[in-house]
Amino acid sequence: QQQVKQSPQSLIVQKGGISIINCAYENTAFDYFPWYQQFPGKGPALLIAIRPDVSEKKEGRFTISFNKSAKQFSLHIMDSQPGDSATYFCAAMEYNFNKFYFGSGTKLNVKP
Amino acid sequence: NAGVTQTPKFRILKIGQSMTLQCTQDMNHNYMYWYRQDPGMGLKLIYYSVGAGITDKGEVPNGYNVSRSTTEDFPLRLELAAPSQTSVYFCASSSSAGGMDTQYFGPGTRLTVL
């Protein structure tokens, strides 16, 4: 059973557009929700993360929106650039249990 | 700092062979993790460690073993390799339980079992 469901699987966005990736979870004990960016041949790298006590977190062009009642969170990439082309993973974690559960990934392609 | 290093980068095993994937971090992190990433899938946690001498199972531990004798090293052992273990393996470390801290990932080991 997949703990974190991510959509879409792939996404094509024009340069300057907004990329939106969605994730949903079932376990209400999850209390930490990071997003990772992975370039081909590299390990994932933390992009931005949120705790459920806030509904939104913004860092530069990247924003996480969090809806606790719906058990959903999403990543918005504003003014998308070709250099943002990568695979993005959402994840969820129950802080005291040290176990991260990852979504299946979204391959983003930003066209120039 | 080299961060998290993994060796080897690539390996081909025959069914039934064994091998150890090496992982070393030089950031003095207490927490270390092993994940596998199958094509088109997210990462699945195999084992993790909260400090030297302490390890615990993750989501998919069957067919693997780990040890943590030092803070720096967290090797992953595959016994009796099977085709289902063909995957890319990532090691990661963090200084805390990931709550407010970054998990740093190594570059990965691509393993094929034939």
Chai-1 contact restraints between the chains, C-beta under 6 A:
chainA,res_idxA,chainB,res_idxB,connection_type,confidence,min_distance_angstrom,max_distance_angstrom,comment,restraint_id
A,Y32,B,G99,contact,1.0,0.0,6.0,A-B,restraint_1
A,G43,B,F90,contact,1.0,0.0,6.0,A-B,restraint_2
A,G43,B,F105,contact,1.0,0.0,6.0,A-B,restraint_3
A,G43,B,G106,contact,1.0,0.0,6.0,A-B,restraint_4
A,G43,B,P107,contact,1.0,0.0,6.0,A-B,restraint_5
A,G43,B,G108,contact,1.0,0.0,6.0,A-B,restraint_6
A,P44,B,F105,contact,1.0,0.0,6.0,A-B,restraint_7
A,L46,B,T102,contact,1.0,0.0,6.0,A-B,restraint_8
A,F89,B,G42,contact,1.0,0.0,6.0,A-B,restraint_9
A,M93,B,G98,contact,1.0,0.0,6.0,A-B,restraint_10
A,Y95,B,A97,contact,1.0,0.0,6.0,A-B,restraint_11
A,Y95,B,G99,contact,1.0,0.0,6.0,A-B,restraint_12
A,N98,B,Y48,contact,1.0,0.0,6.0,A-B,restraint_13
A,N98,B,A97,contact,1.0,0.0,6.0,A-B,restraint_14
A,K99,B,L45,contact,1.0,0.0,6.0,A-B,restraint_15
A,F102,B,G42,contact,1.0,0.0,6.0,A-B,restraint_16
A,F102,B,L43,contact,1.0,0.0,6.0,A-B,restraint_17
A,G103,B,G42,contact,1.0,0.0,6.0,A-B,restraint_18
A,S104,B,M41,contact,1.0,0.0,6.0,A-B,restraint_19
A,S104,B,G42,contact,1.0,0.0,6.0,A-B,restraint_20
A,G105,B,G42,contact,1.0,0.0,6.0,A-B,restraint_21
